[in-house]
Amino acid sequence: MYELDKKEFGAFLVELRKQKKMTQKELAQQLFVSDKAVSKWERGVSQS
């Protein structure tokens, strides 16, 4: 099974979020998570 690299996913997420001109807080609201969770994803600290 393929395992997603946390750093790679984080960089991908940052790129998509910036393309949409969204803040971490705006993305978090859309996904029903905290802005802290989005920050952790983008830094490659967590995926859940």
Buried (B, 14 or more C-beta within 10 A) or exposed (E): EEEEEBEEBBBBBBEEBEEEEBEBEBBBBEEEBEBEBBBBBBEBEEEE
